[in-house]
Amino acid sequence: MAHKNSVVPGFRLTLGITLAYLSVIILIPLSSVFLKTADMGLREFIDAAFNKRVLHAYGVSFISAFLAASVNVIFGVLLAWVIVRYDFPFKRIMDGMIDLPFALPTSVAGIALTTLYSENGWIGSQLSKAGMKGSYTVFGITIALVFIGIPFVTRSVQPVLEDLDKGIEEASLMLGATRSQIFKKVILPELLSPILTGFSLAFARGVGEYGSVVFISGNMPMKTEIAPLLIMSKLEQFDYEGATAIAIVMLLVSFIMLLILNLLRRRTNKFLKE
């Protein structure tokens, strides 16, 4: 029986290097988080990871990240659509500015957003007139997470839009389909998978975000305190077990939610292929 050559040259070597890299960068650090809490009893773990203050911080972190990712889905798709489908002055500059949240230090972004959305800031003063408050609220936290998360959605959707065959849209238009029908039946099905991918990435980034949120949140316990801040506070107090207990809960919840989103994305792809 003839030996079947591998498609990837040096498969065993590359697989070994990949597994070693993943172990050093991801698996070993994550396993150390679990090992750090091995000496804690169940009661101690529950007290550290599920007391009232920590539960509220979980809620602020996950709800803000979910809301921000949802907002980014809408405006990220619109931004990608405008950049791909239209020509206008300074288009390349606008396209490059999308990646600014990646390059800008998160602490700088947090300070800038806090200044803008404070009661004396350009935007915050206008919100105050409308009876709203920007900085030091959950709304402000969500704004910060929208800022750092929108590139994930835009960059996930943009390549798919660029590769879409406009001939199919033109043929649908000639057959009598309206523009809304073309978008729902032709374009949107192709965008569902990248939209879910962008949402997952933006959500994951938002859950663990610290630098851009710590300033605009105000860090008020039971109001605007986020889970990453609690972890940092416990580390500064040398409470490593308490910090890792909170980190484990955040890791498990994030993993479950990302797993659900990935399964949903795969099922969507399978449904579209059928």
HELIX and SHEET records of a PDB file:
HELIX    1   1 PHE A   11  LEU A   22  1                                  12    
HELIX    2   2 SER A   23  LEU A   27  3                                   5    
HELIX    3   3 ILE A   28  LYS A   36  1                                   9    
HELIX    4   4 LEU A   42  ALA A   49  1                                   8    
HELIX    5   5 LYS A   52  ARG A   85  1                                  34    
HELIX    6   6 LYS A   91  MET A   97  1                                   7    
HELIX    7   7 LEU A  100  ALA A  103  1                                   4    
HELIX    8   8 THR A  106  TYR A  117  1                                  12    
HELIX    9   9 TRP A  122  LYS A  129  1                                   8    
HELIX   10  10 VAL A  138  ASP A  163  1                                  26    
HELIX   11  11 LYS A  166  MET A  174  1                                   9    
HELIX   12  12 ARG A  179  ILE A  182  1                                   4    
HELIX   13  13 PHE A  183  ILE A  187  3                                   5    
HELIX   14  14 LEU A  188  GLY A  208  1                                  21    
HELIX   15  15 GLY A  211  SER A  217  1                                   7    
HELIX   16  16 ALA A  227  GLU A  236  1                                  10    
HELIX   17  17 TYR A  240  LYS A  273  1                                  34    
END                                                                             
